[in-house]
Amino acid sequence: MCDCTLFYLCWGLGVIVFIGLMFVGRAYLSLLLGAAIALLPWILSEQIQSTTFRILAGLYLAWALVFGLRPLRALLISSWVMKIMKGILPRMGDTERIALQAGTVWWDGELFSGKPNWKKLLKFKKQGLSDKEKAFLDGPVHELCGMLDEWRVQQQGDLPPEVWNFIKKHRFMGMIIPEEFGGLGFSAIAHSAVVTKIASRSVTAAVTVMVPNSLGPAELLLHYGTDQQKKHYLPRLAQGHEIPCFALTGPEAGSDAAATQSIGEICKGHYEGREVLGMKLNWKKRYITLGPVSTVIGLAFRLKDPDKLLGDKEDLGITCALIPAKLPGITIGARHDPMGVPFHNGPNTGEDVFVPLDFIIGGKENAGQGWRMLMESLAAGRSISLPALSVGAIELAARVTGAYATVREQFDTPIGRFEGIEEPLARIGASAYWANAVRVLTASSVDAGEKPAVISAIAKCYLTEAMRSVVTDAMDIRAGAAICRGPRNILARAYAAAPIGITVEGANILTRSMIIYGQGAIRCHPFVQHEMMAVADRDLKKFDWAFFGHVGFVFSSVARALVLGMTGSRGAMTGVSGAAGKWLAHLTRMSTSFALVSDIAMATLGGSLKRREKISGRLADALAWLYIASATVKKYHDEGHQEKYTPMLEWCCTHALYKIQEALSGVLDNLPMRPAAFLIRSIIFPWGKCFKEPSDALGSLVARALLEDKEEREELTRDIYIPPSNEAGLGKLEAALDKAVDALKVERKIRDAIREGKIDKAPGDALVNNALEAGIISKEEAKLIELADEARNEVIRVDAFESHVFRTMHSRPPAPLAKEV
């Protein structure tokens, strides 16, 4: 064998070994063995005495020793790199450190790893509803939904007294409070199910119920309150004797409690006739849900100790306290009007309000601990309420449009048969499938003990956005019936409420561009947070491990992305077969691509990445759709790989992969360092972009599930409330659907007779009479068509009001100018 052939063979083998070991994450070993194999030609051809070999062998041995012996590597390389990183990285303040350490990393960490352990996800056991929780859903929740009339609520500007009393009596406001304190002690998934069902009936009632069970006094008391605080407040909150609100948002700082101008000062004062050490509080808050009817205010403020009565620090930091709403100096009761949805929301202020130190949640020992408390509570809180409310609206839209597109006819054809309607129907049906998958998986992670900070932000942001898109599609399908308000309009209230979910608990623009990826890039990355903490703590040993682990991770991502890109994801070992396995392989590839693009963005942009919100927003999109697709496959797997749901799975995963691809491509299009962007694009998309939006044929299959498969349509929307058949709106629409389906076979017989020339076309009743006279249909069949037509005419009606009634509905007594808050 000639020397050239030997060299080429060894180098080729070295490259294969290098890429193979790098693919499985053995970076040092891949370089060690790959380089050793590349040196074999000199050994095999007995050229070890050559100068070239001696130089290469010397460099190889020096490299192997320096990088193989960690103490030596730390001394010679890591100490130097650490000094550079210290000058580059911004100083990490206490608030940033607390925010980064709040909550837990769960499946988001797997997605950042580039090689998710799919068996771990598929084996994860989601907690089901207990018998008690099921009984509550089928009993009090169902009864409450039957009492609710959102049109009436909207006209009156509040829930009726009997509804308020029912909510308090059945402890809806104490779902998260343990039974030992008089609450219901429900799981997160039960809490989510309750909100979903109520939201499909009344956004006002859903918000009223969900807020006391989300971030607020009860949540904070459970985790941080003193025994005395718990014994006093929790039973009263559970039974509705106290109505809570949480005053976080201020005009000057939004939801950024760290920038609040609400101030408390440690001082002595009089409370209930005795002098005590306490706090003088001054605040201005707005957008406080339940604020106008609250009896106890959870307040976030910055606590200062100018006279150092508690210690040496003057600025103690963000603090949370419980303040009775009737104390002197508190102004409360005004209301905002959030898009006409009349849940109680408004401003409140406090001026020189004095309270004892034991009003701090957890007592004076928790002075200055409010930021940590808020961050940890938000990590779980976002997982439940707004995702559940969103799914309630999405499932309602799916139920309504599926029925309406079958019942409503144009040109003697159900409108759902037209491709223009079929397209949004497919989006609605698929969104109902994946949105519920995300809701259930995310709430289940909380029940498993997680506080998924990044995943909860994804669930909140992308489910509320899905609600907005789905309800808009549903409004388009219902057309004129959707824009005329009244008791028959099923979707108008959800449409009006959509921007509220988009805005609260962190506006989606902020959540997408800063929180999801801003926290995720540090929290979920295998090494970045460790590097930052090591630099901050001057821990060279930890930094050496994290930095070189990160370097190896990048090289491994390059190898994996290239192999998976070249093979069309066939190199991914998911351990799962069938329809789910195919999609998991593609998701593994895109997880690797996301990890690589993320590292390149951080490396080339450095600290400026946090200001490049368009790029961080696209990275958030990629991470979010990776999670959404993961939840969708998990749902399909847990439900037994049912064939009828395969089109749903395929539509959702196809759409998700396309969104991930476009997000990563958008990042590379806009990276300032163009050579790096070009190189990474050639690695992750070696054959060009390959994922496309779902095909028209696949969309047709998904749309038909809402139109033709009653069982699938009901299963897809099983979490919402279905009113009785005599109720205007969804109730009568459901009844009309049954009659329309009964008449479909008869109508098909008539169309076939026209096609065969047995009868002539004729308008309306004349056609039915012609078919009856010609013996095409029977009298019983003609009656089915008559009943279906009557039902159709009823459900396509829209509300209209006499002029004097209309004026009464829209007239209001003269009011002073609204207060500026």
C-alpha positions in Angstrom: 0.0 0.0 0.0 1.4 3.4 -1.0 2.1 6.0 1.6 -0.5 8.4 0.3 -3.2 5.8 0.5 -2.2 4.9 4.0 -2.3 8.5 5.1 -5.7 9.1 3.5 -7.1 5.9 5.2 -5.8 6.8 8.6 -6.9 10.4 8.4 -10.3 9.3 7.2 -10.6 6.9 10.0 -9.4 9.6 12.4 -12.2 11.9 11.2 -14.8 9.2 11.6 -13.7 8.4 15.1 -13.5 12.1 16.0 -17.0 12.8 14.7 -18.4 9.7 16.2 -17.1 10.3 19.7 -17.9 14.0 19.5 -21.5 13.0 18.5 -21.9 11.1 21.8 -20.4 14.0 23.8 -16.8 12.6 24.4 -15.0 15.7 23.3 -11.5 15.1 24.9 -11.5 11.4 24.0 -12.5 12.3 20.4 -9.6 14.6 20.0 -7.2 12.2 21.8 -8.1 9.2 19.6 -8.7 11.1 16.4 -5.3 12.7 16.6 -3.6 9.4 17.6 -5.1 7.6 14.5 -4.0 10.5 12.3 -0.4 9.9 13.5 -0.6 6.2 12.6 0.7 6.6 9.1 4.1 7.7 10.3 4.3 4.7 12.7 3.1 2.1 10.2 5.4 3.4 7.5 8.3 3.5 10.0 8.8 7.2 9.7 8.8 7.9 13.5 12.3 9.4 13.3 11.2 12.1 10.9 11.2 15.7 12.1 7.6 16.2 11.2 6.4 13.2 13.2 8.5 14.3 16.2 7.1 17.8 16.2 3.5 16.5 15.8 4.0 13.8 18.4 5.5 16.4 20.8 2.6 18.7 20.3 0.1 15.8 20.8 1.7 14.7 24.1 1.8 18.3 25.4 -1.8 18.9 24.4 -2.9 15.6 26.0 -1.1 16.3 29.3 -2.3 19.9 29.6 -6.0 19.2 28.8 -6.1 15.8 30.3 -4.7 16.8 33.8 -7.3 19.1 35.2 -5.1 20.8 37.9 -2.5 21.6 35.2 -5.3 22.8 32.8 -6.8 25.0 35.5 -3.4 26.6 36.3 -2.2 27.2 32.8 -5.5 28.0 30.9 -8.6 28.3 33.0 -7.1 30.9 35.4 -6.3 33.1 32.4 -9.7 32.6 30.7 -11.4 33.3 34.0 -9.8 36.7 34.3 -11.0 37.6 30.8 -14.5 36.4 31.6 -14.6 38.4 34.8 -14.0 41.5 32.8 -16.6 40.6 30.2 -19.4 39.4 32.3 -21.6 42.0 34.0 -21.6 42.0 37.8 -24.4 39.8 39.1 -26.5 41.6 41.7 -28.6 40.0 44.4 -31.9 40.5 42.5 -30.4 38.9 39.4 -29.0 36.0 41.3 -32.3 35.3 43.1 -34.2 35.5 39.8 -31.9 33.0 38.2 -32.0 30.6 41.2 -35.8 30.8 41.5 -37.8 27.8 40.4 -36.5 24.6 39.0 -35.1 23.3 35.7 -37.1 20.4 34.2 -37.8 19.3 30.6 -36.5 22.7 29.5 -33.0 21.6 30.5 -33.3 18.5 28.3 -34.3 20.7 25.4 -31.2 22.9 25.9 -29.0 19.8 26.1 -29.3 19.1 22.4 -30.1 15.4 23.1 -33.3 15.1 25.1 -34.0 11.9 27.0 -37.4 11.1 25.4 -37.8 8.0 27.5 -37.7 10.2 30.6 -40.5 12.4 29.3 -42.7 9.5 28.1 -42.3 7.7 31.4 -43.2 10.7 33.4 -46.5 10.0 35.2 -49.0 12.8 35.0 -51.2 13.0 38.1 -54.8 12.3 37.4 -57.8 13.8 39.2 -58.8 12.3 42.5 -62.3 11.1 43.1 -62.9 14.2 45.3 -61.7 16.5 42.5 -63.8 14.8 39.9 -66.8 15.1 42.1 -66.1 18.8 42.5 -65.9 19.3 38.8 -69.1 17.4 38.1 -70.9 19.0 41.1 -70.2 22.5 42.3 -68.2 23.6 39.1 -70.9 22.3 36.8 -73.6 23.9 39.0 -71.7 27.2 39.0 -71.4 27.2 35.2 -75.1 26.6 35.0 -75.7 29.7 37.1 -73.5 32.0 35.0 -74.8 34.2 32.2 -71.9 36.2 30.9 -74.2 38.5 28.9 -76.0 39.4 32.1 -72.8 39.7 34.0 -71.5 42.1 31.4 -74.6 44.3 31.5 -74.6 44.5 35.3 -70.9 45.0 35.6 -70.4 42.3 38.2 -71.2 38.7 39.1 -74.7 38.4 40.7 -74.8 38.1 44.5 -75.9 34.5 44.3 -72.9 33.6 42.3 -70.5 35.4 44.7 -72.2 33.5 47.6 -71.9 30.2 45.8 -68.2 30.8 45.1 -67.5 31.5 48.7 -69.7 28.7 50.1 -68.1 26.0 48.0 -64.5 27.4 48.7 -63.6 28.1 45.1 -61.2 30.7 46.4 -59.5 28.1 48.6 -58.6 25.4 46.1 -54.9 25.5 46.9 -55.4 25.9 50.6 -54.9 22.5 52.5 -57.9 20.9 54.1 -56.4 21.4 57.5 -57.0 25.1 57.1 -60.5 24.7 55.7 -59.5 24.7 52.0 -60.0 22.1 49.3 -56.4 21.0 49.1 -56.6 20.4 45.3 -53.7 19.5 43.0 -52.4 21.8 40.3 -54.1 19.7 37.6 -57.5 20.0 39.4 -57.0 23.7 39.9 -56.3 23.9 36.1 -59.3 21.8 35.2 -61.7 24.0 37.3 -60.5 27.2 35.7 -60.7 25.7 32.2 -64.3 24.7 32.7 -65.4 28.0 34.2 -63.5 30.0 31.6 -65.5 28.3 28.8 -68.6 29.8 30.4 -67.5 33.1 31.9 -64.2 34.9 31.8 -65.3 37.1 34.7 -66.0 34.2 37.0 -62.8 32.4 35.9 -60.6 35.4 36.8 -62.5 35.8 40.1 -61.8 32.2 41.0 -58.3 31.9 39.7 -56.6 35.0 41.1 -56.9 34.0 44.8 -55.5 30.6 43.9 -52.6 32.0 41.9 -49.8 34.4 43.1 -51.3 36.1 46.1 -51.7 36.0 49.9 -52.7 32.3 50.1 -49.8 31.1 48.0 -47.3 33.2 49.9 -48.7 32.3 53.3 -48.5 28.6 52.5 -44.8 28.7 51.7 -43.5 31.5 53.9 -46.1 32.5 56.5 -45.7 32.1 60.2 -47.9 29.5 62.0 -49.9 32.4 63.5 -50.5 34.0 60.1 -51.5 30.7 58.6 -54.0 29.9 61.4 -55.5 33.4 61.2 -55.7 34.0 57.4 -55.9 30.7 55.6 -59.3 29.5 57.0 -60.8 33.0 56.3 -59.4 33.1 52.8 -60.6 29.5 52.1 -64.2 30.3 53.1 -64.4 33.7 51.4 -64.6 35.7 54.7 -61.5 37.5 53.4 -61.1 38.4 49.7 -57.5 38.8 48.8 -55.6 40.8 46.2 -51.9 41.2 45.5 -50.6 44.7 44.9 -47.5 44.2 42.9 -47.8 46.4 39.8 -47.1 50.1 40.1 -47.3 52.9 37.6 -43.6 53.5 37.6 -42.3 50.0 37.3 -45.0 47.7 36.0 -44.5 44.2 37.4 -40.8 44.8 38.1 -41.0 44.7 41.9 -37.2 45.4 42.0 -37.8 48.9 40.6 -40.8 49.7 42.7 -41.3 53.1 44.3 -43.6 51.7 46.9 -41.7 52.3 50.1 -41.9 51.2 53.7 -39.8 52.7 56.5 -39.0 51.0 59.8 -40.2 53.2 62.7 -42.1 53.2 65.9 -45.8 53.9 66.0 -49.1 53.2 67.5 -51.3 50.3 66.5 -54.5 49.3 68.3 -53.6 51.6 71.3 -50.0 50.4 71.9 -46.6 51.5 70.7 -44.9 48.9 68.5 -42.0 48.7 66.1 -43.5 48.7 62.7 -43.5 50.2 59.2 -44.8 53.4 57.7 -46.0 52.4 54.1 -46.6 54.6 51.1 -47.6 53.1 47.8 -49.5 53.6 44.5 -50.6 50.4 42.7 -52.8 49.7 39.7 -54.2 46.8 37.6 -54.8 45.0 40.9 -57.3 42.2 40.2 -60.0 41.9 43.0 -58.5 45.1 44.4 -61.9 46.9 44.5 -63.5 44.2 46.6 -60.5 43.0 48.6 -60.4 42.9 52.4 -56.7 42.0 52.7 -53.9 43.4 50.4 -50.8 41.4 49.7 -48.3 44.3 49.2 -44.9 44.3 47.6 -42.7 47.3 48.6 -39.1 48.2 49.2 -38.3 48.3 52.9 -35.9 50.8 54.4 -34.4 51.2 57.9 -33.0 54.7 58.0 -32.5 54.6 61.7 -31.0 51.1 61.6 -33.6 49.8 64.1 -33.2 46.2 62.9 -29.5 46.1 62.1 -26.7 47.7 60.0 -28.5 47.8 56.7 -30.5 50.8 55.6 -32.0 49.3 52.5 -33.4 45.9 53.4 -34.9 45.2 50.0 -38.2 44.0 48.5 -40.6 42.8 51.2 -44.1 41.3 51.1 -46.7 42.0 53.8 -50.4 41.4 54.4 -52.3 44.7 55.0 -56.0 44.9 56.1 -57.7 47.0 53.5 -59.7 49.1 56.0 -56.7 50.7 57.7 -56.5 54.5 57.8 -54.6 55.9 54.8 -55.6 53.3 52.3 -57.7 54.3 49.3 -59.4 51.5 47.5 -62.6 50.9 45.6 -62.1 52.5 42.2 -62.3 50.2 39.2 -60.6 49.8 35.8 -62.6 48.6 32.8 -60.5 45.8 31.3 -62.0 45.5 27.8 -65.5 45.5 29.2 -64.9 42.2 31.0 -66.3 43.1 34.5 -64.0 41.2 36.8 -62.9 43.5 39.6 -59.7 45.3 38.8 -58.5 48.7 40.0 -55.9 50.9 41.7 -55.2 51.3 45.3 -53.0 53.6 47.3 -51.6 53.9 50.8 -50.4 57.1 52.4 -48.5 56.9 55.7 -50.1 53.6 56.6 -48.6 52.2 59.8 -48.5 48.5 60.5 -46.5 46.3 63.0 -43.6 44.3 61.7 -45.4 41.0 62.2 -47.6 42.0 59.2 -44.6 41.0 57.0 -45.3 37.5 55.5 -43.1 35.2 57.6 -42.5 37.9 60.3 -39.7 40.4 60.6 -37.2 37.6 59.7 -38.5 37.8 56.2 -37.9 41.5 55.8 -36.1 42.0 52.5 -36.9 38.4 51.3 -39.9 39.5 49.1 -38.0 39.3 45.8 -37.1 35.7 46.4 -40.6 34.8 47.5 -42.1 36.5 44.4 -39.7 34.8 42.0 -40.3 31.4 43.5 -44.0 31.7 43.5 -44.3 33.1 40.0 -42.3 30.1 38.7 -45.2 27.9 39.5 -48.0 30.4 39.4 -47.8 31.0 35.6 -48.1 27.3 35.0 -51.8 27.1 35.9 -54.3 30.0 35.7 -53.7 31.7 32.4 -52.9 28.5 30.5 -56.1 27.0 31.8 -58.2 30.1 30.9 -56.7 30.0 27.4 -57.5 26.4 26.9 -61.1 27.0 28.0 -61.5 29.6 25.3 -59.7 27.5 22.7 -61.8 24.4 23.3 -65.0 26.5 23.3 -63.9 27.9 19.9 -63.3 24.4 18.6 -66.6 23.2 19.8 -68.5 26.1 18.4 -66.8 26.3 15.0 -67.0 22.6 14.4 -70.7 22.6 15.0 -71.4 25.9 13.2 -69.5 24.9 10.1 -71.6 21.8 9.8 -74.9 23.4 10.6 -74.5 26.6 8.6 -75.0 26.1 4.8 -74.2 28.1 1.8 -75.1 26.9 -1.7 -76.8 23.9 -0.1 -73.5 22.8 1.3 -72.2 23.0 4.9 -69.6 25.8 5.0 -67.1 23.5 6.6 -66.8 21.8 3.2 -65.3 25.0 1.7 -61.5 25.1 1.7 -61.5 28.7 2.9 -63.3 27.5 6.1 -61.3 24.3 6.3 -58.0 26.1 6.6 -58.8 28.0 9.9 -60.8 25.0 11.2 -57.6 22.9 10.9 -55.7 25.6 12.9 -58.4 25.7 15.6 -58.6 21.9 15.9 -54.8 21.4 16.1 -54.4 24.2 18.5 -57.0 22.7 20.8 -55.0 19.5 20.7 -51.5 20.9 21.5 -52.7 23.6 23.9 -54.4 21.1 26.1 -51.3 18.9 25.9 -49.2 21.9 27.2 -51.7 22.7 29.9 -51.8 19.2 31.3 -48.1 18.5 31.1 -47.1 21.9 32.7 -49.6 21.6 35.6 -48.5 18.0 36.1 -44.9 19.1 36.5 -46.0 21.3 39.4 -47.8 18.4 41.0 -44.5 16.5 40.6 -42.8 19.1 42.8 -41.3 21.2 40.0 -41.4 25.0 39.9 -40.7 25.3 36.2 -39.8 29.0 35.8 -39.0 28.9 32.1 -41.7 26.4 31.1 -44.4 28.2 33.0 -43.5 31.4 31.1 -43.7 29.5 27.8 -47.1 28.1 28.8 -48.4 31.5 29.7 -47.1 33.3 26.7 -47.8 30.9 23.9 -51.2 29.6 25.1 -52.5 33.1 25.5 -51.2 33.9 22.0 -52.9 30.7 20.7 -56.1 31.8 22.4 -56.0 35.1 20.5 -55.3 33.4 17.2 -57.9 30.7 17.6 -60.7 33.0 18.7 -59.9 35.3 15.8 -60.2 32.4 13.4 -63.4 31.3 15.1 -64.8 34.9 14.8 -64.0 34.8 11.0 -65.9 31.6 10.5 -68.9 32.8 12.4 -68.7 36.1 10.5 -71.7 38.3 11.2 -73.0 36.1 14.0 -69.7 36.8 15.8 -69.7 40.6 15.7 -73.2 41.3 17.0 -73.2 41.2 20.7 -76.0 39.6 22.7 -76.9 36.4 24.6 -76.6 34.3 21.4 -73.0 35.4 20.7 -70.8 32.7 22.1 -67.4 34.1 21.2 -67.5 37.8 21.7 -66.6 37.7 25.4 -63.6 35.5 24.7 -62.5 37.8 21.9 -62.7 40.9 24.1 -60.8 39.1 26.9 -57.9 37.8 24.7 -55.8 41.0 25.1 -56.1 40.7 28.9 -54.4 37.3 29.0 -51.7 38.6 26.6 -51.0 41.5 29.0 -51.2 40.3 32.6 -48.6 38.3 34.6 -45.9 39.8 32.4 -46.8 41.1 29.0 -46.0 38.6 26.2 -43.6 40.9 24.5 -41.5 41.1 27.6 -42.0 37.4 28.4 -40.9 36.3 24.9 -38.0 38.6 24.4 -36.5 38.7 27.9 -37.9 36.1 30.3 -38.1 32.8 28.4 -34.7 33.0 26.7 -33.1 35.5 29.1 -33.7 33.1 32.0 -33.6 30.0 29.9 -30.2 30.6 28.3 -28.6 30.8 31.8 -30.9 28.5 33.9 -31.3 25.7 31.4 -28.0 25.6 29.6 -25.8 22.8 30.9 -22.9 25.1 31.7 -23.6 28.8 31.4 -25.0 29.4 34.9 -22.1 27.4 36.5 -19.6 29.5 34.6 -21.2 32.7 35.8 -21.5 31.6 39.4 -17.9 30.3 39.4 -16.6 33.7 38.1 -18.8 35.5 40.7 -17.5 33.2 43.5 -13.9 33.1 42.2 -14.1 29.3 42.2 -11.3 28.3 39.7 -12.0 24.5 40.0 -15.7 24.9 39.2 -14.9 27.4 36.4 -12.5 24.9 34.8 -15.1 22.2 34.8 -17.8 24.4 33.5 -15.8 26.2 30.8 -14.2 23.1 29.3 -17.5 21.3 29.6 -19.0 24.2 27.6 -16.3 24.0 25.0 -16.9 20.2 24.6 -20.6 20.8 24.5 -20.2 23.2 21.5 -18.0 20.8 19.6 -20.5 18.0 20.3 -23.4 20.1 19.1 -21.5 20.8 15.9 -20.9 17.1 15.2 -24.5 16.2 16.2 -26.1 18.9 14.1 -24.0 18.0 11.1 -24.8 14.3 11.3 -28.5 14.8 12.0 -28.7 17.4 9.2 -27.0 15.2 6.7 -29.1 12.1 7.5 -32.4 13.9 7.8 -32.6 13.1 11.6 -32.0 9.4 11.0 -29.0 9.5 13.3 -31.1 10.4 16.3 -31.6 7.5 18.7 -34.9 8.2 20.5 -35.7 4.7 21.6 -39.3 5.2 20.4 -40.9 3.7 17.3 -44.0 4.4 15.3 -45.5 7.7 14.4 -44.2 9.3 17.6 -40.6 8.1 17.0 -40.4 9.9 13.7 -41.3 13.2 15.2 -39.0 12.8 18.2 -36.1 12.2 15.9 -36.8 15.5 14.1 -37.2 17.2 17.5 -33.8 15.8 18.6 -32.2 17.3 15.5 -33.8 20.7 16.1 -32.9 20.6 19.8 -29.3 20.1 18.8 -29.6 22.9 16.3 -31.1 25.2 18.9 -28.3 24.4 21.4 -25.7 25.2 18.7 -27.3 28.4 17.5 -27.9 29.5 21.1 -24.2 29.1 21.9 -23.1 30.9 18.8 -25.4 33.8 19.6 -24.1 34.0 23.2 -20.5 33.7 22.0 -20.7 36.4 19.3 -23.0 38.8 21.0 -21.9 38.4 24.6 -23.6 40.6 27.1 -25.3 42.6 24.3 -27.6 39.6 23.6 -30.0 40.7 26.4 -30.5 44.0 24.4 -30.9 42.2 21.1 -34.5 41.3 21.9 -35.4 40.4 18.3 -32.8 37.7 18.4 -33.6 36.5 21.9 -37.3 36.5 21.0 -36.6 34.1 18.0 -34.6 31.9 20.3 -37.5 31.9 22.7 -39.8 30.9 19.8 -37.5 27.9 19.0 -37.4 26.8 22.7 -41.2 27.2 23.1 -42.1 25.2 20.0 -39.7 22.5 21.1 -41.6 22.3 24.4 -45.0 22.5 22.7 -44.1 19.6 20.3 -42.7 17.6 23.2 -46.0 18.0 25.1 -48.0 17.0 22.0 -46.1 13.8 21.4 -46.4 13.0 25.2 -50.2 13.4 24.9 -50.4 11.2 21.8 -48.2 8.6 23.6 -50.2 8.6 26.8 -53.4 8.2 25.0 -52.3 5.0 23.4 -51.1 6.1 19.9 -54.7 6.2 18.7 -54.9 6.2 14.9 -57.6 8.8 14.8 -55.4 11.3 16.5 -52.4 10.7 14.2 -53.4 13.6 11.8 -53.5 15.9 14.8 -50.1 14.8 15.9 -48.7 15.2 12.4 -50.2 18.7 11.9 -48.9 20.0 15.3 -45.4 18.5 14.9 -45.1 19.7 11.3 -46.1 23.2 12.3 -43.8 23.2 15.3 -40.8 22.1 13.3 -41.4 24.7 10.7 -41.7 27.4 13.5 -38.4 26.2 15.1 -36.7 26.2 11.7 -37.8 29.7 10.8 -36.9 31.0 14.3 -33.3 29.6 14.0 -33.0 30.8 10.5 -34.1 34.3 11.6 -31.4 34.3 14.3 -28.7 33.4 11.7 -30.0 36.0 9.2 -29.5 38.7 11.8 -26.3 37.7 13.6 -23.8 40.5 13.1 -20.8 38.1 12.7 -21.7 36.9 9.2 -19.0 34.3 8.7 -20.1 32.5 11.9 -23.7 32.6 10.8 -22.9 31.2 7.4 -20.9 28.4 8.9 -23.6 27.4 11.4 -26.3 27.5 8.7 -24.3 25.1 6.5 -24.0 22.8 9.5 -27.6 22.7 10.7 -29.2 23.0 7.3 -26.7 21.2 5.0 -29.4 20.6 2.4 -31.2 23.8 3.0 -34.4 24.4 5.0 -36.4 21.2 4.8 -39.5 21.7 7.1 -42.7 23.1 5.6 -46.0 24.1 7.0 -48.7 21.3 7.2 -50.1 20.4 3.7 -53.6 21.2 2.6 -54.4 17.5 2.6 -53.3 17.1 6.2 -55.2 20.2 7.2 -58.3 18.7 5.6 -58.0 15.6 7.8 -57.8 17.7 11.0 -60.7 19.9 10.0 -62.9 16.9 9.2 -62.3 15.7 12.8 -64.2 18.7 14.0 -66.9 18.4 11.3 -67.6 14.7 10.9 -66.3 12.8 13.9 -68.6 13.6 16.8 -66.6 11.4 19.3 -63.3 13.1 18.4 -64.8 16.6 18.5 -66.3 15.9 22.0 -63.0 14.3 23.2 -61.0 17.3 21.9 -63.3 19.6 23.9 -64.1 17.5 27.0 -62.8 20.0 29.5 -65.5 22.7 28.9 -69.1 23.2 30.0 -71.8 22.2 27.6 -75.1 24.1 28.5 -78.6 22.5 28.1 -80.0 22.2 24.6 -82.7 24.9 25.1 -80.1 27.6 26.0 -79.4 30.3 23.3 -75.8 30.0 22.1 -73.9 26.7 22.4 -76.8 24.8 23.8 -79.1 25.3 20.8 -76.1 25.0 18.4 -75.4 21.5 19.8 -79.0 20.5 19.4 -79.0 21.9 15.8 -75.9 19.9 15.0 -77.6 16.6 16.0 -80.5 17.5 13.7 -78.3 18.6 10.9 -76.3 15.3 11.1 -79.6 13.3 11.0 -80.6 15.2 7.9 -77.3 14.8 6.0 -78.0 11.4 4.7 -81.4 12.5 3.4 -79.9 15.6 1.7 -77.3 13.4 0.1 -80.0 11.2 -1.4 -81.7 14.3 -2.9 -78.4 15.6 -4.3 -77.7 12.2 -5.9 -81.2 12.2 -7.4 -80.5 15.6 -9.0 -77.2 14.4 -10.3 -78.9 11.4 -11.9 -81.6 13.5 -13.4 -84.5 12.0 -11.4 -85.6 15.4 -10.1 -84.8 19.0 -11.0 -83.2 21.6 -8.8 -85.6 23.8 -6.9 -85.3 26.3 -4.1 -85.9 25.3 -0.4 -89.0 23.5 0.5 -89.9 23.0 -3.2 -86.9 20.7 -3.7 -87.9 18.6 -0.6 -91.5 18.3 -2.0 -90.2 17.3 -5.4 -88.1 14.6 -3.8 -91.0 13.4 -1.7 -93.4 13.3 -4.7 -90.8 11.4 -6.7 -90.4 8.8 -4.0 -86.8 9.7 -3.4 -87.4 10.3 0.3 -90.1 9.3 2.8 -92.3 11.6 4.9 -90.2 10.7 7.9 -87.0 11.8 6.0 -88.7 15.0 4.9 -89.5 15.7 8.5 -85.8 15.3 9.4 -85.0 18.0 6.9 -87.7 20.3 8.2 -86.5 19.9 11.8 -82.9 20.5 10.7 -83.9 23.7 8.8 -85.8 25.0 11.8 -82.8 24.4 14.0 -80.5 26.0 11.5 -82.6 29.1 11.3 -82.6 29.4 15.0 -78.9 29.1 15.5 -77.9 31.5 12.7 -80.1 34.2 14.2 -78.3 37.1 15.8 -79.5 39.2 18.7 -81.3 42.5 17.9 -82.8 44.9 20.3 -85.5 47.5 20.2 -84.2 51.0 20.1 -85.3 51.9 23.6 -83.7 48.7 25.0 -80.5 49.3 23.1 -80.2 52.9 24.4 -80.8 51.6 28.0 -78.1 49.0 27.5 -75.5 51.6 26.4 -76.6 54.5 28.5 -74.8 55.4 31.7 -75.5 58.2 34.2 -73.2 61.2 33.9 -69.9 60.4 35.6 -66.9 62.5 36.7 -63.7 62.3 34.6 -61.8 59.1 35.3 -59.0 59.4 37.8 -55.5 59.2 36.4 -53.7 56.4 38.1 
